[in-house]
């Protein structure tokens, strides 16, 4: 299933598309489905007979796979393997399983190693914005200064002004800030150019697309090796440019690209969409595992956010294996020589916390929920504005402009200037006389200055992140969110600590130890709470977030407060609008992804929302002939057609299958009589040999429901059985139909900008 | 829904039951369903009109709940709450949620505290089998000897012979062994008497029943406060008696009883079976969390083994909260003053392992898989033998006999004499000069003696466990399995270490450090691997097992070998027969529990397995009258009846609803004319006022499929949609029906002793 260039002959498609957008939601969705199939028009490839039998039905980018069909194919294949004669009946299935595990292990190792080297690359690119190592250009600051005794000052790492031996202070400042900003623009600009020129799908985080793909959406271009390469490179460049973005989400995309590329080597993985998706789920888990150094968090992320395992134990298990292998690989490569998976180690000083601290923590939870919603709304507004303004035409210039502005602002505020990961690591740390003071953060006298700077950092970062997430560079939302939350949390922590210092004997603080040298309030842990709350508000994840945060920080003893803050921020956030930032993007891009929310109807039945018979294109079995069928296949782009006789439903025929069948009976034969030949989808006796029997391609076991079924049951069936469509009948008579796309539009109707960024399939997201 | 004594007027029931057992699987299952409803005969309770409207349909022990119906009730209730006027529309739903969280938090705390005090009780009961504290009878050995300086010898704890000041060595031995055995018999006997007299459902582990209940089975007696009390007390006694059993599984049962009892205080939890089950799932997770000190493992256990969350994030989240609260409570009570959750801390000496060690580890995986299967088969054979022999009549005597034999054998072998948990803790520990030698385990000279004793321990424990698990005492399978596996693993570890000591320069050991004082092979970790493999073989769990083992031991660095051994043992075990020990018990007891295995048909369609129309009891709408309907309700015990007219399906009517309806129209009226009154399930005009309109109780939105649907889709729908029944129609004509019980019998057909232990509902498992 090679990735092809988008079609250019899409005149019809574009017009159809526009029609679809102005029509009602119900029309729209079915039209989209039709459109999704528009790329299917070349039937010629099926004339390769050897492949025809097994893979009659292929998908093009933009369509939705039929899980039931794919799984029945896979079942048949396995059955064939097992029914071989002799030792082959054992050997072949084993080999088959081995291949799958080979891909899983290779993906795990690949993701771990990639993650490690991305870290190294980002660190080096980030460091050369400030200076270089005197004895080698390709050393980063840490590597350059390694091997020193404690207390010794590193003279090998030189700022650019030192390297160029500039004496005047003004000159130093100018040179430093110029290099800082120039390199930011160069990095961000190169990332944008790479993405625009070679792999338009490499922009953004990729998680909404992965959710859609795992749910059955087909978007092969999104997972191509080119995308893998560009996303990796572009990610390093964009992170190093200092734009307000993180590398966590895109790493999940990179992991999926890797699994997809590797699976291409094996026939049975390449040709089964269901199997491929199970692999991708495992890869996504490995991506999270490496991004956060959190193997368990990765598995739970897969369960909660990607919602892909649906309780299939083997898929969970594969995800777990990939996750652990990836984490072990990362640890083995050990990019920074710490031999630790924990990224932001918190000081494990006192394991206890006091009851009164719940007040500031609850406050942080509420703030996290509110600001999370604000960030989502700003981001959606920015995305919609970008789409409809002149900026849409000049994505690279936009990136350059924003990176220049970001660099200029960031250079002025000390907490903004450093890389987000460094900022977070330091905000999570408690003050300790042995560790040195991070930019005066531990100076009790400068409390108000610190609080002001931290709040400023948070506000600026919210604005920058809302704009940046969605530009034409690879960009994750996790790290900036953590940074915003950590700044807020640390500020609240400093304030609480200040209160305690001002009135240590107040009844509020009576639970603090009497010995003033023992720390009562740990502002670093407030930063962890703030980060959790902010993440909760933005992503609306729960359990996987808690696990990720405590694997990230090692703060197992403080899991209860982390849980509480996540819970509160999710509740508060949901009050301002359901759904996290990924759901918002999925709705805006109109991917056919079914959220697993519990849908509640208000007593409505399926008949109210289905597409009624009058609006369906059906095949009437009585009196059908080849010519009509051929015209039908050529005219309509639907996935398939219901077949009826006198109103009674006979079954469903997939358009592609029908096309192949007609092709094989019409090919090389221009006899117009032949076109007039009658055909039937019913089993017919041999007495009417002139009638073409089409019963072999009719699917009779299609799912039918009565139209009185409650809407919620219909939604539930689509969610849990991964259906593509349901037909509604009454006493055997066809009454209507509903497809997955219909259900998605129906469930996403409450999003204010649903479908605002939708692009016709085949067109690139930025074209 | 009070728990009532089982019915005594079950003459009919018993006969039906016998009929059911001899008939074919398909008849059988439907008959069971009928039987399950046999307890429903008193319709009188529904005459309380105030309750009639909302709770027309109640369940008796032994029936299967209708998830869709329960959830629609809950939805309506929530809708009513929200549609209140003014502030109440916000206040009432909040209060509603608060109540649920109250139960969850209380359950978490309750389970944590119960777990902690059970530990204390077991430790004390176990210790007084060997001696007593000189200054107080109620101190256990550790508490008695606390407060000593390192190296000081504890003189306060005295063995019984010391206490009674017996000098002769023969007298000492006789007294010690007599007390040891006598107390074992007394403890085990009391546990059995308690269980038999007060709470027959308190025997065994409880996990199969919990799986069934969470899947929709109704068994309220299993969760009563009495069962809670007896299970807790009996558990402490049976564990302390030294029988080969553990407390982990029963703790899950205790947790569920606790949640059930607490939920009884709140109307809305008491009356909704679906909601109740979501609470029970959270409680079960808390039970595992406390049993193993493993909050994450508990959540994953819920996901993998109980298969109850089915991707509903709020249920996972509640489980996580309960799990963490329970773990924190346990840690807060801190029964042994270690302030650690990790039960069996492994020495974290060298974090590295060598490639050649994979060979013994893989060997352990294979052995674990084989012995796990053997243990399951022995256990099933023992259970079937017990059921069909005279032992069935004398359960208490059996327990007394087995505990005497166990005590006699155990007293002879040093590793068997100690409590299993102490044995496991010591087998997991590496040898360390500072720690002292545990019964000579670290003496290199005694290697062959140790290996022999460990293997003997494993073999004896397999035999004892296979018999004990299923006797009339609370008994878990986890700890004995861990002990068996740890003994085997330690033996293999000692052997490997012996080889290394004999030939340290061999090429095999070239990866060992050259310095002979650095440990190359850690036999303690081999014990962990052995335990994981054995658990994998017995329970066939995967990811949750790995997480539990590494939360249990803290061996995060060795997660890869643990994973490999679990994987291998599961593969090997599955080759000897699918399904873990819990599945085997579910099948033997014939609980209507649908395993979430991926079922693969061999091309079969629903028509082959459904119960065809000819065997169904249907209501013919045309010409029906009250008398016939009344006779139908009185005669048949099915859950409900399909209603047809001229073969066309009109809908489905639940027997209970029909009964209530008839009751209200027949009550206090003996007019026989009235009985002849015609009735109709169709909406009819007012012109025929003599016809009783039953359309209000007809469910028209019942799920229908065509009979050509593949079997696997039917199974899949039952699994994922938690359906109770599916009707099969063709062109609107009823063709057949299939219930959940049918599907369960169908899927469990491969178990050799399926339904061997089934008891009619209402009868106690041991009666």
Interface residues (C-beta under 8 A of the other chain):
Chain A: X68 X72 X75 X78 X79 X295 X296 X299 X303 X304 X307 X309 X310 X311 X312 X313 X316 X317 X320 X321 X324 X325 X328 X542 X543 X546 X547 X559 X560 X563 X567 X596 X598 X600 X602 X605 X648 X700 X701 X702 X703 X704 X705 X706 X708 X709 X710 X712 X713 X716 X717 X720 X721 X729 X730 X731 X732 X733
Chain B: X68 X72 X75 X79 X295 X296 X299 X303 X304 X307 X309 X310 X311 X312 X313 X316 X317 X320 X321 X324 X325 X328 X542 X543 X546 X547 X559 X560 X563 X567 X596 X598 X600 X602 X605 X648 X700 X701 X702 X703 X704 X705 X706 X708 X709 X710 X712 X713 X716 X717 X720 X721 X729 X730 X731 X732 X733
